[in-house]
Amino acid sequence: GNEASRSDAAPKTTIGDSVCVGADTLLQLMKNYSRNRDIKSAITVGVVGYPNVGKSSVINSLKRSRAVGVSPTAGFTKTLQIVHIDKKVKLIDSPGVLFQDSTHNAENSTKLILKNCVNPSAVTDPIKPVVELYKRVDHEELMLLYKVQKFANAQEFISLVAKKRGKLKQGGIPDIEGAARIVLQDLQSGKIKWWEPCKV
């Protein structure tokens, strides 16, 4: 009896079995904004940001249903989509935004790749971001994930991945670029567990 009454009292803030923390507060904030501004029609809020940071997931959480598609692949959302949360709030889901300057600078480009903002298939030089990732990820985790022996540097790691995954060029030479692209795809799909603390 006690357990049932506790579950009945819990607010309905879940999609499947995931808890949506703060959805009610955020919706109330948007409704208060329209009320304070004396807006008679529904307020429209655009959700904008880098590719693959969870814009569509936030909208689905607020709607409490799968209103828009999501994917671990950057660039999945191709067009603007309007989602009616209720009669007071409309949300616009948008494709990810990358400024042209941010992708031409090699350092910025690498950072964007490591943030999963760029699809690995679109990366012209996949080796540099993997070298940066190598510096930040626990090497034992990489050894376990790729089932490779201990390695001394990023180049050796990529070479071992190429051999393990059968990414070989003519003559049995490891396809370093192809293996690096595999590592980036694994990063984007969440197989490689890595994150950076937010800068405050």
C-alpha positions as CSV (number, residue, x, y, z in Angstrom):
1,G,0.0,0.0,0.0
2,N,2.7,2.5,0.9
3,E,4.7,1.9,-2.3
4,A,1.6,2.4,-4.5
5,S,0.8,5.8,-2.9
6,R,4.3,7.0,-3.4
7,S,4.4,6.1,-7.1
8,D,0.9,7.7,-7.6
9,A,2.2,11.0,-6.1
10,A,5.3,11.2,-8.3
11,P,5.0,13.7,-11.2
12,K,4.8,12.3,-14.6
13,T,8.2,13.4,-15.9
14,T,9.4,10.3,-17.7
15,I,9.8,9.1,-21.2
16,G,10.1,5.3,-21.0
17,D,12.2,4.7,-17.9
18,S,14.3,7.9,-18.0
19,V,13.5,10.7,-15.6
20,C,13.1,14.2,-17.1
21,V,14.5,16.5,-14.4
22,G,13.4,20.1,-14.6
23,A,10.8,19.8,-17.4
24,D,8.0,21.2,-15.3
25,T,10.1,24.1,-14.1
26,L,11.3,25.0,-17.6
27,L,7.7,24.9,-19.0
28,Q,6.4,27.0,-16.2
29,L,9.2,29.5,-16.8
30,M,8.2,29.8,-20.5
31,K,4.5,30.2,-19.6
32,N,5.3,32.9,-17.0
33,Y,7.3,34.7,-19.7
34,S,4.3,34.9,-22.0
35,R,2.0,35.8,-19.1
36,N,4.3,38.6,-17.9
37,R,4.6,40.0,-21.4
38,D,0.9,39.8,-21.8
39,I,1.2,37.6,-24.9
40,K,-2.2,36.3,-25.9
41,S,-1.1,33.7,-28.4
42,A,1.3,30.8,-27.9
43,I,4.9,31.7,-27.2
44,T,7.4,30.2,-29.7
45,V,10.8,29.2,-28.5
46,G,13.7,28.2,-30.8
47,V,16.1,25.6,-29.6
48,V,19.5,26.4,-31.2
49,G,23.0,25.1,-30.7
50,Y,25.9,22.9,-31.9
51,P,25.0,19.7,-33.7
52,N,24.5,16.6,-31.6
53,V,24.2,18.3,-28.2
54,G,20.7,17.1,-27.3
55,K,18.4,19.8,-28.7
56,S,15.9,17.3,-30.0
57,S,16.1,15.3,-26.8
58,V,15.2,18.3,-24.7
59,I,12.1,18.9,-26.9
60,N,11.1,15.2,-26.5
61,S,11.6,15.5,-22.8
62,L,9.4,18.6,-22.6
63,K,6.7,17.0,-24.8
64,R,7.1,13.7,-22.9
65,S,6.9,11.8,-26.1
66,R,9.0,11.2,-29.1
67,A,7.9,14.3,-31.0
68,V,11.1,14.6,-33.1
69,G,13.7,12.1,-34.2
70,V,17.0,11.8,-32.4
71,S,20.3,10.1,-33.4
72,P,23.9,10.0,-32.1
73,T,25.0,11.1,-35.6
74,A,25.7,14.8,-36.0
75,G,23.4,16.5,-38.6
76,F,20.4,14.2,-38.1
77,T,17.9,17.1,-37.8
78,K,17.9,18.6,-41.3
79,T,15.0,21.0,-41.2
80,L,13.1,23.2,-38.7
81,Q,10.3,21.4,-36.9
82,I,7.6,23.0,-34.8
83,V,6.4,21.1,-31.8
84,H,3.3,22.2,-29.9
85,I,3.9,21.5,-26.3
86,D,0.5,22.8,-25.3
87,K,-1.7,25.8,-26.2
88,K,0.7,28.2,-24.6
89,V,4.1,26.9,-25.8
90,K,5.5,26.0,-29.2
91,L,9.1,24.8,-29.6
92,I,11.2,25.0,-32.8
93,D,13.7,22.2,-33.2
94,S,16.6,23.3,-35.5
95,P,19.5,21.7,-37.2
96,G,22.8,22.2,-35.5
97,V,24.7,25.4,-36.2
98,L,28.4,25.6,-36.9
99,F,29.9,28.9,-37.9
100,Q,32.2,28.6,-40.9
101,D,35.2,30.2,-39.0
102,S,35.0,27.4,-36.4
103,T,35.5,24.6,-38.9
104,H,38.4,26.1,-40.8
105,N,40.7,26.6,-37.9
106,A,42.4,23.2,-37.3
107,E,42.3,23.5,-33.4
108,N,38.6,24.5,-33.4
109,S,37.8,21.7,-35.9
110,T,39.4,19.1,-33.7
111,K,37.5,20.4,-30.6
112,L,34.2,20.2,-32.6
113,I,34.9,16.7,-33.7
114,L,35.6,15.6,-30.1
115,K,32.4,17.3,-29.0
116,N,30.6,15.1,-31.6
117,C,29.5,18.1,-33.6
118,V,30.8,16.8,-36.9
119,N,29.9,13.5,-38.5
120,P,33.1,11.3,-38.7
121,S,32.5,10.5,-42.4
122,A,32.8,14.3,-43.1
123,V,36.1,14.7,-41.3
124,T,39.0,15.3,-43.8
125,D,41.8,14.4,-41.4
126,P,40.5,11.9,-38.8
127,I,44.0,11.2,-37.3
128,K,44.5,14.5,-35.5
129,P,41.3,14.3,-33.4
130,V,42.1,10.7,-32.5
131,V,45.6,11.8,-31.4
132,E,43.9,14.4,-29.1
133,L,41.4,11.9,-27.9
134,Y,44.3,9.5,-27.1
135,K,45.8,12.2,-24.7
136,R,42.5,12.5,-22.8
137,V,41.1,8.9,-22.5
138,D,42.3,6.2,-20.2
139,H,44.6,3.9,-22.3
140,E,43.5,0.8,-20.4
141,E,39.9,1.5,-21.4
142,L,41.0,1.7,-25.1
143,M,42.9,-1.6,-24.8
144,L,39.8,-3.3,-23.4
145,L,37.4,-1.8,-25.9
146,Y,39.5,-2.6,-28.9
147,K,41.0,-5.8,-27.5
148,V,44.5,-4.7,-28.4
149,Q,47.8,-5.0,-26.6
150,K,49.6,-2.1,-24.7
151,F,50.6,0.7,-27.0
152,A,53.2,3.5,-26.6
153,N,51.6,6.3,-28.6
154,A,48.6,7.3,-30.6
155,Q,50.0,6.2,-33.9
156,E,50.6,2.7,-32.6
157,F,47.1,2.6,-31.0
158,I,45.5,3.5,-34.4
159,S,47.7,1.0,-36.2
160,L,46.6,-1.8,-33.7
161,V,43.0,-0.8,-34.2
162,A,43.5,-1.0,-38.0
163,K,44.9,-4.6,-37.7
164,K,42.3,-5.7,-35.2
165,R,39.4,-4.4,-37.4
166,G,40.9,-5.6,-40.7
167,K,41.5,-2.1,-42.0
168,L,44.5,-2.9,-44.2
169,K,45.7,-1.5,-47.4
170,Q,47.5,-3.4,-50.2
171,G,50.4,-5.3,-48.8
172,G,49.0,-5.6,-45.3
173,I,49.8,-1.9,-44.4
174,P,47.4,-0.6,-41.7
175,D,44.9,1.9,-43.0
176,I,45.5,4.5,-40.4
177,E,42.9,6.9,-41.7
178,G,40.2,4.3,-41.9
179,A,41.0,3.1,-38.3
180,A,41.0,6.6,-37.0
181,R,37.5,7.1,-38.5
182,I,36.3,3.9,-36.7
183,V,37.6,5.4,-33.4
184,L,35.7,8.6,-34.1
185,Q,32.5,6.7,-34.9
186,D,32.9,4.8,-31.6
187,L,33.3,8.1,-29.8
188,Q,30.2,9.5,-31.3
189,S,28.1,6.3,-30.6
190,G,29.2,6.4,-27.0
191,K,31.4,3.3,-27.0
192,I,34.3,5.4,-25.8
193,K,33.5,6.9,-22.4
194,W,35.0,10.4,-22.3
195,W,33.8,13.9,-21.3
196,E,35.2,17.2,-20.4
197,P,34.1,19.2,-17.4
198,C,32.2,22.4,-18.4
199,K,34.1,25.7,-18.1
200,V,32.3,28.0,-15.7
